[in-house]
């Protein structure tokens, strides 16, 4: 879970790409799913709107996705 807010330098793009690539690698290496729960926004207002504002709560959505993925993963193991 995290948030990257765009600033005046290209760091935003580098950090977002590194986080995305890192999470993709985790999903390839680990036996459990890793969920992308990182907000990439242009302002604090956009972040606030995504953590309980008009866009719902993205952290809660990511947590629910993680729980669903765990259940799917467990279901697949039980069928082996």
N, CA, C and O atoms as CSV, one atom per row, in Angstrom:
chain,resi,resn,atom,element,x,y,z
A,1,UNK,N,N,0.847,-1.168,0.000
A,1,UNK,CA,C,0.000,0.000,0.000
A,1,UNK,C,C,0.894,1.232,0.000
A,1,UNK,O,O,1.870,1.320,0.745
A,2,UNK,N,N,0.540,2.153,-0.834
A,2,UNK,CA,C,1.328,3.369,-0.891
A,2,UNK,C,C,0.698,4.394,-1.813
A,2,UNK,O,O,-0.356,4.162,-2.406
A,3,UNK,N,N,1.370,5.539,-1.920
A,3,UNK,CA,C,0.895,6.624,-2.761
A,3,UNK,C,C,2.097,7.393,-3.287
A,3,UNK,O,O,3.010,7.730,-2.534
A,4,UNK,N,N,2.087,7.665,-4.587
A,4,UNK,CA,C,3.118,8.499,-5.195
A,4,UNK,C,C,2.406,9.696,-5.801
A,4,UNK,O,O,1.523,9.544,-6.645
A,5,UNK,N,N,2.797,10.893,-5.363
A,5,UNK,CA,C,2.183,12.122,-5.862
A,5,UNK,C,C,3.171,12.798,-6.811
A,5,UNK,O,O,4.333,13.019,-6.469
A,6,UNK,N,N,2.686,13.120,-8.004
A,6,UNK,CA,C,3.534,13.737,-9.022
A,6,UNK,C,C,4.062,15.083,-8.517
A,6,UNK,O,O,3.323,15.872,-7.927
A,7,UNK,N,N,5.323,15.324,-8.753
A,7,UNK,CA,C,5.935,16.605,-8.410
A,7,UNK,C,C,6.411,17.298,-9.673
A,7,UNK,O,O,5.879,17.070,-10.760
A,8,UNK,N,N,7.416,18.144,-9.519
A,8,UNK,CA,C,7.922,18.924,-10.648
A,8,UNK,C,C,9.092,18.264,-11.363
A,8,UNK,O,O,9.642,18.843,-12.300
A,9,UNK,N,N,9.481,17.072,-10.947
A,9,UNK,CA,C,10.617,16.393,-11.560
A,9,UNK,C,C,10.159,15.050,-12.134
A,9,UNK,O,O,9.051,14.603,-11.839
A,10,UNK,N,N,10.989,14.409,-12.940
A,10,UNK,CA,C,10.602,13.120,-13.521
A,10,UNK,C,C,10.666,11.942,-12.545
A,10,UNK,O,O,10.438,10.803,-12.950
A,11,UNK,N,N,10.970,12.192,-11.283
A,11,UNK,CA,C,11.050,11.103,-10.307
A,11,UNK,C,C,9.760,10.292,-10.245
A,11,UNK,O,O,9.803,9.076,-10.057
A,12,UNK,N,N,8.619,10.950,-10.398
A,12,UNK,CA,C,7.322,10.277,-10.357
A,12,UNK,C,C,7.307,9.107,-11.339
A,12,UNK,O,O,6.931,7.991,-10.983
A,13,UNK,N,N,7.718,9.373,-12.567
A,13,UNK,CA,C,7.699,8.331,-13.601
A,13,UNK,C,C,8.650,7.191,-13.262
A,13,UNK,O,O,8.304,6.022,-13.435
A,14,UNK,N,N,9.843,7.522,-12.783
A,14,UNK,CA,C,10.830,6.490,-12.434
A,14,UNK,C,C,10.338,5.623,-11.275
A,14,UNK,O,O,10.449,4.397,-11.307
A,15,UNK,N,N,9.800,6.277,-10.264
A,15,UNK,CA,C,9.344,5.539,-9.081
A,15,UNK,C,C,8.149,4.649,-9.433
A,15,UNK,O,O,8.099,3.489,-9.022
A,16,UNK,N,N,7.194,5.180,-10.186
A,16,UNK,CA,C,6.013,4.383,-10.553
A,16,UNK,C,C,6.416,3.163,-11.381
A,16,UNK,O,O,5.887,2.071,-11.177
A,17,UNK,N,N,7.350,3.348,-12.312
A,17,UNK,CA,C,7.801,2.215,-13.121
A,17,UNK,C,C,8.531,1.190,-12.266
A,17,UNK,O,O,8.325,-0.013,-12.428
A,18,UNK,N,N,9.382,1.654,-11.358
A,18,UNK,CA,C,10.128,0.732,-10.496
A,18,UNK,C,C,9.188,-0.068,-9.596
A,18,UNK,O,O,9.380,-1.269,-9.408
A,19,UNK,N,N,8.184,0.589,-9.046
A,19,UNK,CA,C,7.215,-0.104,-8.186
A,19,UNK,C,C,6.434,-1.136,-8.998
A,19,UNK,O,O,6.245,-2.268,-8.553
A,20,UNK,N,N,5.988,-0.747,-10.172
A,20,UNK,CA,C,5.234,-1.668,-11.032
A,20,UNK,C,C,6.088,-2.871,-11.418
A,20,UNK,O,O,5.636,-4.013,-11.334
A,21,UNK,N,N,7.322,-2.611,-11.841
A,21,UNK,CA,C,8.223,-3.705,-12.214
A,21,UNK,C,C,8.531,-4.609,-11.024
A,21,UNK,O,O,8.585,-5.831,-11.165
A,22,UNK,N,N,8.732,-4.010,-9.856
A,22,UNK,CA,C,9.018,-4.789,-8.652
A,22,UNK,C,C,7.864,-5.696,-8.270
A,22,UNK,O,O,8.074,-6.854,-7.911
A,23,UNK,N,N,6.650,-5.178,-8.343
A,23,UNK,CA,C,5.487,-6.001,-8.015
A,23,UNK,C,C,5.292,-7.115,-9.036
A,23,UNK,O,O,4.882,-8.220,-8.682
A,24,UNK,N,N,5.582,-6.832,-10.285
A,24,UNK,CA,C,5.488,-7.878,-11.310
A,24,UNK,C,C,6.492,-8.990,-11.006
A,24,UNK,O,O,6.169,-10.171,-11.134
A,25,UNK,N,N,7.695,-8.618,-10.609
A,25,UNK,CA,C,8.711,-9.612,-10.257
A,25,UNK,C,C,8.284,-10.434,-9.044
A,25,UNK,O,O,8.482,-11.649,-9.017
A,26,UNK,N,N,7.703,-9.783,-8.048
A,26,UNK,CA,C,7.216,-10.517,-6.879
A,26,UNK,C,C,6.195,-11.566,-7.281
A,26,UNK,O,O,6.218,-12.691,-6.781
A,27,UNK,N,N,5.300,-11.197,-8.185
A,27,UNK,CA,C,4.277,-12.148,-8.629
A,27,UNK,C,C,4.882,-13.316,-9.388
A,27,UNK,O,O,4.320,-14.411,-9.379
A,28,UNK,N,N,6.005,-13.108,-10.040
A,28,UNK,CA,C,6.675,-14.201,-10.742
A,28,UNK,C,C,7.464,-15.098,-9.785
A,28,UNK,O,O,7.601,-16.298,-10.024
A,29,UNK,N,N,7.979,-14.516,-8.710
A,29,UNK,CA,C,8.876,-15.248,-7.811
A,29,UNK,C,C,8.174,-15.907,-6.624
A,29,UNK,O,O,8.582,-16.984,-6.188
A,30,UNK,N,N,7.142,-15.284,-6.104
A,30,UNK,CA,C,6.513,-15.774,-4.874
A,30,UNK,C,C,5.364,-16.735,-5.166
A,30,UNK,O,O,4.730,-16.650,-6.218
A,31,UNK,N,N,5.100,-17.645,-4.235
A,31,UNK,CA,C,3.978,-18.573,-4.415
A,31,UNK,C,C,2.630,-17.959,-4.029
A,31,UNK,O,O,1.594,-18.617,-4.133
A,32,UNK,N,N,2.644,-16.720,-3.593
A,32,UNK,CA,C,1.401,-16.028,-3.221
A,32,UNK,C,C,1.276,-14.763,-4.065
A,32,UNK,O,O,2.293,-14.186,-4.452
A,33,UNK,N,N,0.057,-14.319,-4.358
A,33,UNK,CA,C,-0.114,-13.124,-5.180
A,33,UNK,C,C,0.265,-11.843,-4.439
A,33,UNK,O,O,0.073,-11.730,-3.229
A,34,UNK,N,N,0.800,-10.891,-5.182
A,34,UNK,CA,C,1.072,-9.550,-4.671
A,34,UNK,C,C,0.134,-8.597,-5.388
A,34,UNK,O,O,0.032,-8.626,-6.614
A,35,UNK,N,N,-0.546,-7.760,-4.638
A,35,UNK,CA,C,-1.557,-6.860,-5.196
A,35,UNK,C,C,-0.969,-5.460,-5.323
A,35,UNK,O,O,-0.293,-4.975,-4.415
A,36,UNK,N,N,-1.232,-4.815,-6.459
A,36,UNK,CA,C,-0.776,-3.445,-6.680
A,36,UNK,C,C,-1.715,-2.503,-5.939
A,36,UNK,O,O,-2.818,-2.225,-6.411
A,37,UNK,N,N,-1.289,-2.020,-4.801
A,37,UNK,CA,C,-2.101,-1.118,-3.987
A,37,UNK,C,C,-1.427,0.232,-3.841
A,37,UNK,O,O,-1.343,0.774,-2.739
A,38,UNK,N,N,-0.942,0.782,-4.962
A,38,UNK,CA,C,-0.225,2.048,-4.933
A,38,UNK,C,C,-1.005,3.081,-5.737
A,38,UNK,O,O,-1.264,2.895,-6.926
A,39,UNK,N,N,-1.370,4.161,-5.078
A,39,UNK,CA,C,-2.016,5.260,-5.784
A,39,UNK,C,C,-0.957,6.044,-6.536
A,39,UNK,O,O,0.101,6.343,-5.982
A,40,UNK,N,N,-1.222,6.377,-7.775
A,40,UNK,CA,C,-0.327,7.234,-8.559
A,40,UNK,C,C,-1.171,8.422,-8.997
A,40,UNK,O,O,-1.972,8.325,-9.927
A,41,UNK,N,N,-0.980,9.540,-8.312
A,41,UNK,CA,C,-1.878,10.682,-8.476
A,41,UNK,C,C,-1.092,11.961,-8.745
A,41,UNK,O,O,0.124,12.021,-8.562
A,42,UNK,N,N,-1.820,12.972,-9.183
A,42,UNK,CA,C,-1.210,14.267,-9.476
A,42,UNK,C,C,-1.233,15.230,-8.292
A,42,UNK,O,O,-0.490,16.212,-8.275
A,43,UNK,N,N,-2.090,14.950,-7.293
A,43,UNK,CA,C,-2.218,15.895,-6.184
A,43,UNK,C,C,-2.695,15.188,-4.919
A,43,UNK,O,O,-3.173,14.055,-4.960
A,44,UNK,N,N,-2.552,15.882,-3.803
A,44,UNK,CA,C,-3.056,15.379,-2.522
A,44,UNK,C,C,-4.574,15.227,-2.582
A,44,UNK,O,O,-5.132,14.290,-2.012
A,45,UNK,N,N,-5.237,16.150,-3.272
A,45,UNK,CA,C,-6.696,16.076,-3.408
A,45,UNK,C,C,-7.101,14.776,-4.096
A,45,UNK,O,O,-8.045,14.116,-3.659
A,46,UNK,N,N,-6.407,14.402,-5.157
A,46,UNK,CA,C,-6.725,13.144,-5.840
A,46,UNK,C,C,-6.500,11.956,-4.912
A,46,UNK,O,O,-7.288,11.010,-4.912
A,47,UNK,N,N,-5.440,11.998,-4.129
A,47,UNK,CA,C,-5.181,10.920,-3.171
A,47,UNK,C,C,-6.324,10.823,-2.164
A,47,UNK,O,O,-6.814,9.730,-1.880
A,48,UNK,N,N,-6.748,11.967,-1.625
A,48,UNK,CA,C,-7.847,11.983,-0.655
A,48,UNK,C,C,-9.135,11.434,-1.260
A,48,UNK,O,O,-9.896,10.742,-0.584
A,49,UNK,N,N,-9.379,11.744,-2.541
A,49,UNK,CA,C,-10.586,11.253,-3.203
A,49,UNK,C,C,-10.565,9.737,-3.368
A,49,UNK,O,O,-11.616,9.113,-3.515
A,50,UNK,N,N,-9.381,9.148,-3.345
A,50,UNK,CA,C,-9.247,7.706,-3.556
A,50,UNK,C,C,-9.101,6.915,-2.251
A,50,UNK,O,O,-9.018,5.687,-2.264
A,51,UNK,N,N,-9.071,7.638,-1.126
A,51,UNK,CA,C,-9.003,6.928,0.160
A,51,UNK,C,C,-10.234,7.247,1.005
A,51,UNK,O,O,-10.142,7.510,2.204
A,52,UNK,N,N,-11.354,7.216,0.359
A,52,UNK,CA,C,-12.600,7.414,1.080
A,52,UNK,C,C,-13.447,8.539,0.532
A,52,UNK,O,O,-14.511,8.837,1.076
A,53,UNK,N,N,-12.996,9.165,-0.529
A,53,UNK,CA,C,-13.760,10.248,-1.143
A,53,UNK,C,C,-14.670,9.726,-2.239
A,53,UNK,O,O,-15.204,8.621,-2.148
A,54,UNK,N,N,-14.838,10.533,-3.272
A,54,UNK,CA,C,-15.807,10.203,-4.318
A,54,UNK,C,C,-15.408,9.001,-5.168
A,54,UNK,O,O,-16.240,8.476,-5.908
A,55,UNK,N,N,-14.168,8.558,-5.082
A,55,UNK,CA,C,-13.726,7.390,-5.846
A,55,UNK,C,C,-13.671,6.125,-4.994
A,55,UNK,O,O,-13.062,5.136,-5.402
A,56,UNK,N,N,-14.289,6.140,-3.833
A,56,UNK,CA,C,-14.254,4.980,-2.959
A,56,UNK,C,C,-12.971,4.943,-2.153
A,56,UNK,O,O,-12.287,5.957,-2.014
A,57,UNK,N,N,-12.648,3.781,-1.627
A,57,UNK,CA,C,-11.423,3.616,-0.828
A,57,UNK,C,C,-10.563,2.574,-1.519
A,57,UNK,O,O,-10.803,1.373,-1.395
A,58,UNK,N,N,-9.559,3.042,-2.248
A,58,UNK,CA,C,-8.735,2.152,-3.058
A,58,UNK,C,C,-7.907,1.193,-2.201
A,58,UNK,O,O,-7.605,0.085,-2.645
A,59,UNK,N,N,-7.540,1.588,-1.004
A,59,UNK,CA,C,-6.824,0.686,-0.104
A,59,UNK,C,C,-7.697,-0.481,0.308
A,59,UNK,O,O,-7.243,-1.624,0.357
A,60,UNK,N,N,-8.944,-0.187,0.601
A,60,UNK,CA,C,-9.904,-1.233,0.954
A,60,UNK,C,C,-10.126,-2.169,-0.236
A,60,UNK,O,O,-10.204,-3.386,-0.069
A,61,UNK,N,N,-10.227,-1.599,-1.424
A,61,UNK,CA,C,-10.403,-2.416,-2.628
A,61,UNK,C,C,-9.207,-3.337,-2.845
A,61,UNK,O,O,-9.376,-4.503,-3.201
A,62,UNK,N,N,-8.002,-2.819,-2.633
A,62,UNK,CA,C,-6.797,-3.646,-2.797
A,62,UNK,C,C,-6.770,-4.765,-1.768
A,62,UNK,O,O,-6.393,-5.892,-2.088
A,63,UNK,N,N,-7.165,-4.465,-0.540
A,63,UNK,CA,C,-7.197,-5.492,0.506
A,63,UNK,C,C,-8.212,-6.583,0.166
A,63,UNK,O,O,-7.939,-7.769,0.351
A,64,UNK,N,N,-9.367,-6.184,-0.325
A,64,UNK,CA,C,-10.381,-7.175,-0.706
A,64,UNK,C,C,-9.888,-8.030,-1.875
A,64,UNK,O,O,-10.151,-9.232,-1.919
A,65,UNK,N,N,-9.185,-7.421,-2.810
A,65,UNK,CA,C,-8.610,-8.171,-3.927
A,65,UNK,C,C,-7.602,-9.187,-3.410
A,65,UNK,O,O,-7.573,-10.326,-3.874
A,66,UNK,N,N,-6.779,-8.782,-2.453
A,66,UNK,CA,C,-5.795,-9.705,-1.879
A,66,UNK,C,C,-6.489,-10.900,-1.228
A,66,UNK,O,O,-6.061,-12.040,-1.405
A,67,UNK,N,N,-7.543,-10.644,-0.488
A,67,UNK,CA,C,-8.288,-11.735,0.168
A,67,UNK,C,C,-8.884,-12.672,-0.879
A,67,UNK,O,O,-8.817,-13.893,-0.731
A,68,UNK,N,N,-9.465,-12.107,-1.934
A,68,UNK,CA,C,-10.037,-12.931,-3.001
A,68,UNK,C,C,-8.964,-13.777,-3.679
A,68,UNK,O,O,-9.192,-14.949,-3.980
A,69,UNK,N,N,-7.800,-13.188,-3.919
A,69,UNK,CA,C,-6.713,-13.922,-4.565
A,69,UNK,C,C,-6.196,-15.047,-3.663
A,69,UNK,O,O,-5.842,-16.118,-4.156
A,70,UNK,N,N,-6.151,-14.817,-2.368
A,70,UNK,CA,C,-5.743,-15.865,-1.428
A,70,UNK,C,C,-6.731,-17.027,-1.500
A,70,UNK,O,O,-6.327,-18.189,-1.538
A,71,UNK,N,N,-8.009,-16.715,-1.517
A,71,UNK,CA,C,-9.037,-17.769,-1.593
A,71,UNK,C,C,-8.942,-18.545,-2.898
A,71,UNK,O,O,-9.065,-19.769,-2.902
A,72,UNK,N,N,-8.725,-17.845,-3.999
A,72,UNK,CA,C,-8.568,-18.523,-5.294
A,72,UNK,C,C,-7.338,-19.418,-5.264
A,72,UNK,O,O,-7.381,-20.563,-5.713
A,73,UNK,N,N,-6.246,-18.888,-4.735
A,73,UNK,CA,C,-4.996,-19.650,-4.641
A,73,UNK,C,C,-5.191,-20.905,-3.785
A,73,UNK,O,O,-4.723,-21.982,-4.152
A,74,UNK,N,N,-5.874,-20.772,-2.654
A,74,UNK,CA,C,-6.146,-21.917,-1.779
A,74,UNK,C,C,-7.031,-22.940,-2.491
A,74,UNK,O,O,-6.814,-24.146,-2.370
A,75,UNK,N,N,-8.028,-22.455,-3.231
A,75,UNK,CA,C,-8.912,-23.335,-3.967
A,75,UNK,C,C,-8.156,-24.137,-5.024
A,75,UNK,O,O,-8.442,-25.315,-5.239
A,76,UNK,N,N,-7.206,-23.505,-5.672
A,76,UNK,CA,C,-6.410,-24.192,-6.692
A,76,UNK,C,C,-5.508,-25.251,-6.045
A,76,UNK,O,O,-5.302,-26.328,-6.604
A,77,UNK,N,N,-4.982,-24.934,-4.876
A,77,UNK,CA,C,-4.124,-25.909,-4.178
A,77,UNK,C,C,-4.931,-27.123,-3.727
A,77,UNK,O,O,-4.438,-28.251,-3.761
A,78,UNK,N,N,-6.166,-26.890,-3.307
A,78,UNK,CA,C,-7.011,-27.984,-2.848
A,78,UNK,C,C,-7.394,-28.934,-3.970
A,78,UNK,O,O,-7.713,-30.095,-3.711
A,79,UNK,N,N,-7.369,-28.464,-5.207
A,79,UNK,CA,C,-7.718,-29.301,-6.345
A,79,UNK,C,C,-6.549,-30.129,-6.862
A,79,UNK,O,O,-6.727,-31.019,-7.693
A,80,UNK,N,N,-5.355,-29.828,-6.365
A,80,UNK,CA,C,-4.165,-30.580,-6.827
A,80,UNK,C,C,-4.108,-31.948,-6.223
A,80,UNK,O,O,-3.180,-32.708,-6.501
